[in-house]
Amino acid sequence: MQSKLTIGKVAKAASVNIETIRFYQRKGLIAEPAKALGGFRYYSEKCIEEIHFIKRAQAIGFTLEDIKELLAMEACDACQQTHDASLIKLNMVNARIAELERIRETLRELIGKCEKENYETACPIIDSLHKH
């Protein structure tokens, strides 16, 4: 691949759209290169790697703000801080999973009440929501 890439070529190579790159630049996640003499901004292949890093971090639950902090930690070789940030994220994911499991069980119970042939209210689900 070329070392000088236009924003369109970077977007295509990173499987994102141009506006995503501009958004990441506004958020301070990737640098915006200076304009060359022809008026174009040329990006390096490193920019594609940075976008892939951002997308992979998002895929495992990190927010853009989290990712900005991770990138800053990368620059100062802060493995312990990265570990701690990942542990916090894991605890948040585990708490969310527990909450989703509780919601699933509640919905199963409500659906079970509704599927019974003889119930006393017009709709056991609506009745349960009124009571809680």
N, C-alpha and C positions, 0 to 999 in steps of 0.2 A: 504494500500500500504506500501511497505517497506520504511525504513528511509534511507537506503543506496542503491542507484540506479546507475547502469552503464549508460553511455551516451546513449546507445541504448534504454534502458528502459525509460529514460527521454524523448528521442525523440518520442518514440511511445506514451507515455502518453500525451505528449503535441501536438501530431499530426504535428510534424515537422521532417525534416531529421537531421541526425547527423551533417552535414555540416552547417546547420542553427545555431545549438548550438555553434559550433566552431566559426562561423562568429560573433555571438553575443558576444562571449568571446573576440575575437580580437578587437571588437568595444568598449569593456568595459561596455557592458550592463549587463552581468552576469559574476559572478566570476568563474574562473577555479579552481576546488579543487585540492589540492595536491595529489600526487600519494600515495596510501597506500602501505604497505609492499609487496603485491602481484603484484604491478605494475599497478593496476587499479586505476582510479579516481572514487570516489563515490560521487554521488550528493544527495542532500536532496530533499524532496518534495517541498520545497520552490522554487527550481529552476524551477519546472513545473509551479508554480504560476507566477513566474517572466516572463517566456516565454508567458504564456497566457496574462499577462499584456501587454507585448510588442506587441503581435499580435492584441489585442483589440485596442490599441493606434494607430497602423498602419491602422487598418480598419476605423478609423474615421479621418484619414488624417495626423497624426503626422509622421514626418520623424524620422529616427533612432537617429539623433542628438537631435531633440525635445524630444524624449523619454528618452535619456540619461539625459537631463536637468530635465525632470519630475521626474525621479528616484532620482536624487540628491535633488530635492525639497522635495520629500517624506521623505528623511532621516532627513531633518531639519524642517519638519512640516510647509511648506510655502504655506498655502492655498491661500493667496492673489496672490503670484507669479504664482501659478498654474492657478488660475482664469484668470489672465492677459494674460498668455500664451495661454490659451484656447480661450479667446476673440480675440486675434490676429489671431489665426488659423481660427476662425469663420469668421472674416472679410476677410481673404484670400479666404475662400471657397465661401463667398457671391460674391466677386469680380470675381472669376472664373465662378460661375454660371451666372452672368450678361454677361460675355464675351461669354460663350457658348450659351446663349439665343440670343445674337447679331449674332453669327455665324449661328445659326439655322435659324434666320429670313433672313439673307443674302442668305443662301442656298435655302430656300423656294422661294425667289424672283427669283434667277437664274434658278431654276428648272421650275418655272412658265413661264419665258421667253422662255425657251427651248421647253416647251410643246405647245406653240402657233403654229398654223399651218403656219402662214406667218411671218417669220422673215427675216431680211435683210442681215444677215451675215451667214457664214457657221455654226457657233455655237455661240449662244448668251452667253453661259457661258464662253467660251474662250475669246470672244470679251470683255466681262465685266472685266475679269481678266487682259487683256491687258490695259484697260482704267484706272484701279484703281491701 
